[in-house]
Amino acid sequence: MDHADILDAREIEAPRSPNEFLAWMKETNRKLSATAETKQFARSGAELAKKFHDEIYPLALFVAQEFGDVSGVLVTPNLNNDNFDAVIIFENSPAKIFIEITQAKDGYDESLRMEVLTKEGAVSLSGPIAKISGRRGNRDRIIRIPHLMRDVEGRFAEHLALVEKVVRAKAGRQYGKNFVLLVVIDGHFGFPDDRYPKRLDSFVRSNLLLPELDFMRVVLFGLSGKVRLSYLLPKYSTLSAS
């Protein structure tokens, strides 16, 4: 199957209901996982493959959870270099919600793990990166990631730092009252028990609900389905309450 048959920009940006969008995402993800070749493409870092992994996949999960029971809702992903990654429109209403998506992850760390996964067929998601030698793409490239478990507290501290980094990176930029910042979390951490989401919530409330963030809401959304934390921001909270 040609890669363009799986990921086509016009197909990605087609307006769909939340549940239709979720079904399309799952089917597309199945196709990307069907063969060794499609798996390699999915992990390649190619533009549409990366967009699907970083934005479309979490967006579909989020909108299905947020709007799946609401009729007359259409989701349209945006692949252009605008300040939003998707728009939500409502039937018989001029109201729109714009979604800006960011991932709380270390992109370099993830790319190294994807290299090992592609080459060896498996990779530790939590083991420390022990050795890197050679240039990417060279046949003699070596990346060693032992199958070790880092301590949970250390990994959680790293995760908090990543969340803080990506949220603060959005401060001072112009968005608006119809914008939601969707922060995708827990890709590798997984939150081993209920204490960690509660600590994450406390950390966000104490440190990250910044007046410089020009969004109506910030949502921390876990791909595992365990975490969804939503916050009204100070700049527009009085508008939403009125």
Contacts in CASP RR format, 6 or more apart in sequence:
PFRMAT RR
TARGET T0000
AUTHOR 0000-0000-0000
METHOD contacts of the structure
MODEL  1
MDHADILDAREIEAPRSPNEFLAWMKETNRKLSATAETKQFARSGAELAK
KFHDEIYPLALFVAQEFGDVSGVLVTPNLNNDNFDAVIIFENSPAKIFIE
ITQAKDGYDESLRMEVLTKEGAVSLSGPIAKISGRRGNRDRIIRIPHLMR
DVEGRFAEHLALVEKVVRAKAGRQYGKNFVLLVVIDGHFGFPDDRYPKRL
DSFVRSNLLLPELDFMRVVLFGLSGKVRLSYLLPKYSTLSAS
1 31 0 8 1.000
1 34 0 8 1.000
1 35 0 8 1.000
1 38 0 8 1.000
3 38 0 8 1.000
3 41 0 8 1.000
3 46 0 8 1.000
3 49 0 8 1.000
6 28 0 8 1.000
6 31 0 8 1.000
6 32 0 8 1.000
6 38 0 8 1.000
6 41 0 8 1.000
7 28 0 8 1.000
7 32 0 8 1.000
7 48 0 8 1.000
7 49 0 8 1.000
7 52 0 8 1.000
9 48 0 8 1.000
9 79 0 8 1.000
12 48 0 8 1.000
12 51 0 8 1.000
12 52 0 8 1.000
12 56 0 8 1.000
12 77 0 8 1.000
12 79 0 8 1.000
13 76 0 8 1.000
13 77 0 8 1.000
13 78 0 8 1.000
13 79 0 8 1.000
14 76 0 8 1.000
15 74 0 8 1.000
15 75 0 8 1.000
15 76 0 8 1.000
15 89 0 8 1.000
16 24 0 8 1.000
16 74 0 8 1.000
16 75 0 8 1.000
16 76 0 8 1.000
17 68 0 8 1.000
17 72 0 8 1.000
17 73 0 8 1.000
17 74 0 8 1.000
17 75 0 8 1.000
18 63 0 8 1.000
18 64 0 8 1.000
18 66 0 8 1.000
18 67 0 8 1.000
18 68 0 8 1.000
18 70 0 8 1.000
18 73 0 8 1.000
18 75 0 8 1.000
19 64 0 8 1.000
19 68 0 8 1.000
21 59 0 8 1.000
21 60 0 8 1.000
21 63 0 8 1.000
21 64 0 8 1.000
21 75 0 8 1.000
22 60 0 8 1.000
22 61 0 8 1.000
22 63 0 8 1.000
22 64 0 8 1.000
24 60 0 8 1.000
25 56 0 8 1.000
25 57 0 8 1.000
25 60 0 8 1.000
25 61 0 8 1.000
26 60 0 8 1.000
28 52 0 8 1.000
28 56 0 8 1.000
29 52 0 8 1.000
29 57 0 8 1.000
31 38 0 8 1.000
32 38 0 8 1.000
32 39 0 8 1.000
32 41 0 8 1.000
32 42 0 8 1.000
32 49 0 8 1.000
32 52 0 8 1.000
33 39 0 8 1.000
33 42 0 8 1.000
39 118 0 8 1.000
40 118 0 8 1.000
41 49 0 8 1.000
42 49 0 8 1.000
42 52 0 8 1.000
42 53 0 8 1.000
43 49 0 8 1.000
43 114 0 8 1.000
43 117 0 8 1.000
43 118 0 8 1.000
44 118 0 8 1.000
45 111 0 8 1.000
45 114 0 8 1.000
48 79 0 8 1.000
51 79 0 8 1.000
54 101 0 8 1.000
54 103 0 8 1.000
54 184 0 8 1.000
55 77 0 8 1.000
55 85 0 8 1.000
55 86 0 8 1.000
55 101 0 8 1.000
56 77 0 8 1.000
57 223 0 8 1.000
58 101 0 8 1.000
58 103 0 8 1.000
58 182 0 8 1.000
58 184 0 8 1.000
58 221 0 8 1.000
58 222 0 8 1.000
58 223 0 8 1.000
59 75 0 8 1.000
59 77 0 8 1.000
59 85 0 8 1.000
59 86 0 8 1.000
59 99 0 8 1.000
59 101 0 8 1.000
59 182 0 8 1.000
61 221 0 8 1.000
61 223 0 8 1.000
61 225 0 8 1.000
62 99 0 8 1.000
62 182 0 8 1.000
62 219 0 8 1.000
62 221 0 8 1.000
63 73 0 8 1.000
63 75 0 8 1.000
63 86 0 8 1.000
63 88 0 8 1.000
65 228 0 8 1.000
67 73 0 8 1.000
67 75 0 8 1.000
67 88 0 8 1.000
71 91 0 8 1.000
72 90 0 8 1.000
72 91 0 8 1.000
73 88 0 8 1.000
73 89 0 8 1.000
73 90 0 8 1.000
73 91 0 8 1.000
74 88 0 8 1.000
74 89 0 8 1.000
74 91 0 8 1.000
75 86 0 8 1.000
75 87 0 8 1.000
75 88 0 8 1.000
76 86 0 8 1.000
76 87 0 8 1.000
76 88 0 8 1.000
76 89 0 8 1.000
77 85 0 8 1.000
77 86 0 8 1.000
78 84 0 8 1.000
78 85 0 8 1.000
78 86 0 8 1.000
78 87 0 8 1.000
83 98 0 8 1.000
83 100 0 8 1.000
83 173 0 8 1.000
83 174 0 8 1.000
83 175 0 8 1.000
83 179 0 8 1.000
84 98 0 8 1.000
84 99 0 8 1.000
84 100 0 8 1.000
84 175 0 8 1.000
84 179 0 8 1.000
85 99 0 8 1.000
85 100 0 8 1.000
85 101 0 8 1.000
86 98 0 8 1.000
86 99 0 8 1.000
86 101 0 8 1.000
87 96 0 8 1.000
87 97 0 8 1.000
87 98 0 8 1.000
87 99 0 8 1.000
88 96 0 8 1.000
88 97 0 8 1.000
88 98 0 8 1.000
88 99 0 8 1.000
89 95 0 8 1.000
89 96 0 8 1.000
90 96 0 8 1.000
95 178 0 8 1.000
96 178 0 8 1.000
97 178 0 8 1.000
97 179 0 8 1.000
97 180 0 8 1.000
98 175 0 8 1.000
98 178 0 8 1.000
98 179 0 8 1.000
98 180 0 8 1.000
99 179 0 8 1.000
99 180 0 8 1.000
99 182 0 8 1.000
100 170 0 8 1.000
100 175 0 8 1.000
100 179 0 8 1.000
100 180 0 8 1.000
100 181 0 8 1.000
100 182 0 8 1.000
100 215 0 8 1.000
101 182 0 8 1.000
101 184 0 8 1.000
102 166 0 8 1.000
102 167 0 8 1.000
102 169 0 8 1.000
102 170 0 8 1.000
102 181 0 8 1.000
102 182 0 8 1.000
102 183 0 8 1.000
102 184 0 8 1.000
103 166 0 8 1.000
103 183 0 8 1.000
103 184 0 8 1.000
104 159 0 8 1.000
104 162 0 8 1.000
104 163 0 8 1.000
104 165 0 8 1.000
104 166 0 8 1.000
104 183 0 8 1.000
104 184 0 8 1.000
104 185 0 8 1.000
104 220 0 8 1.000
105 162 0 8 1.000
105 184 0 8 1.000
105 187 0 8 1.000
105 188 0 8 1.000
106 162 0 8 1.000
109 129 0 8 1.000
112 129 0 8 1.000
112 132 0 8 1.000
112 143 0 8 1.000
112 145 0 8 1.000
113 123 0 8 1.000
113 124 0 8 1.000
113 125 0 8 1.000
113 145 0 8 1.000
114 123 0 8 1.000
115 136 0 8 1.000
115 141 0 8 1.000
115 143 0 8 1.000
116 123 0 8 1.000
116 143 0 8 1.000
116 145 0 8 1.000
117 123 0 8 1.000
123 145 0 8 1.000
124 145 0 8 1.000
124 146 0 8 1.000
124 147 0 8 1.000
124 148 0 8 1.000
125 188 0 8 1.000
126 148 0 8 1.000
126 149 0 8 1.000
126 150 0 8 1.000
126 155 0 8 1.000
126 188 0 8 1.000
127 145 0 8 1.000
127 146 0 8 1.000
127 147 0 8 1.000
127 148 0 8 1.000
127 149 0 8 1.000
127 150 0 8 1.000
128 145 0 8 1.000
128 146 0 8 1.000
128 148 0 8 1.000
128 150 0 8 1.000
129 143 0 8 1.000
129 144 0 8 1.000
129 145 0 8 1.000
130 144 0 8 1.000
130 145 0 8 1.000
130 146 0 8 1.000
131 142 0 8 1.000
131 143 0 8 1.000
131 144 0 8 1.000
132 142 0 8 1.000
132 143 0 8 1.000
132 144 0 8 1.000
133 140 0 8 1.000
133 141 0 8 1.000
133 142 0 8 1.000
134 140 0 8 1.000
134 141 0 8 1.000
134 142 0 8 1.000
135 141 0 8 1.000
152 192 0 8 1.000
155 188 0 8 1.000
155 189 0 8 1.000
156 189 0 8 1.000
156 196 0 8 1.000
156 199 0 8 1.000
159 185 0 8 1.000
159 186 0 8 1.000
159 189 0 8 1.000
159 200 0 8 1.000
160 200 0 8 1.000
160 203 0 8 1.000
163 183 0 8 1.000
163 185 0 8 1.000
163 200 0 8 1.000
163 203 0 8 1.000
163 204 0 8 1.000
163 208 0 8 1.000
163 220 0 8 1.000
164 203 0 8 1.000
164 207 0 8 1.000
164 208 0 8 1.000
166 183 0 8 1.000
167 181 0 8 1.000
167 183 0 8 1.000
167 204 0 8 1.000
167 208 0 8 1.000
167 210 0 8 1.000
167 213 0 8 1.000
167 218 0 8 1.000
168 208 0 8 1.000
168 210 0 8 1.000
170 181 0 8 1.000
170 213 0 8 1.000
170 215 0 8 1.000
171 210 0 8 1.000
171 212 0 8 1.000
171 213 0 8 1.000
172 212 0 8 1.000
172 213 0 8 1.000
172 214 0 8 1.000
173 214 0 8 1.000
174 214 0 8 1.000
175 181 0 8 1.000
175 214 0 8 1.000
175 215 0 8 1.000
176 214 0 8 1.000
176 215 0 8 1.000
176 216 0 8 1.000
176 236 0 8 1.000
177 216 0 8 1.000
177 235 0 8 1.000
177 236 0 8 1.000
177 239 0 8 1.000
178 216 0 8 1.000
179 214 0 8 1.000
179 215 0 8 1.000
179 216 0 8 1.000
180 215 0 8 1.000
180 216 0 8 1.000
180 217 0 8 1.000
180 218 0 8 1.000
180 219 0 8 1.000
181 213 0 8 1.000
181 215 0 8 1.000
181 217 0 8 1.000
181 218 0 8 1.000
181 219 0 8 1.000
182 219 0 8 1.000
182 221 0 8 1.000
183 218 0 8 1.000
183 219 0 8 1.000
183 220 0 8 1.000
183 221 0 8 1.000
184 221 0 8 1.000
184 222 0 8 1.000
184 223 0 8 1.000
185 200 0 8 1.000
185 220 0 8 1.000
185 221 0 8 1.000
185 222 0 8 1.000
185 223 0 8 1.000
185 227 0 8 1.000
186 222 0 8 1.000
186 223 0 8 1.000
186 224 0 8 1.000
186 226 0 8 1.000
186 227 0 8 1.000
187 222 0 8 1.000
187 223 0 8 1.000
187 224 0 8 1.000
189 196 0 8 1.000
190 224 0 8 1.000
190 226 0 8 1.000
191 197 0 8 1.000
191 200 0 8 1.000
191 224 0 8 1.000
191 226 0 8 1.000
191 227 0 8 1.000
197 226 0 8 1.000
197 227 0 8 1.000
197 229 0 8 1.000
200 220 0 8 1.000
200 227 0 8 1.000
200 229 0 8 1.000
201 229 0 8 1.000
204 218 0 8 1.000
204 220 0 8 1.000
204 229 0 8 1.000
204 231 0 8 1.000
205 231 0 8 1.000
208 218 0 8 1.000
209 218 0 8 1.000
209 231 0 8 1.000
209 233 0 8 1.000
209 234 0 8 1.000
210 233 0 8 1.000
211 233 0 8 1.000
211 234 0 8 1.000
211 235 0 8 1.000
213 233 0 8 1.000
213 235 0 8 1.000
214 235 0 8 1.000
215 233 0 8 1.000
215 235 0 8 1.000
215 236 0 8 1.000
216 232 0 8 1.000
216 233 0 8 1.000
216 236 0 8 1.000
216 239 0 8 1.000
216 240 0 8 1.000
217 230 0 8 1.000
217 231 0 8 1.000
217 232 0 8 1.000
217 233 0 8 1.000
218 230 0 8 1.000
218 231 0 8 1.000
218 233 0 8 1.000
219 228 0 8 1.000
219 229 0 8 1.000
219 230 0 8 1.000
219 231 0 8 1.000
220 227 0 8 1.000
220 228 0 8 1.000
220 229 0 8 1.000
220 230 0 8 1.000
221 227 0 8 1.000
221 228 0 8 1.000
222 228 0 8 1.000
232 240 0 8 1.000
END
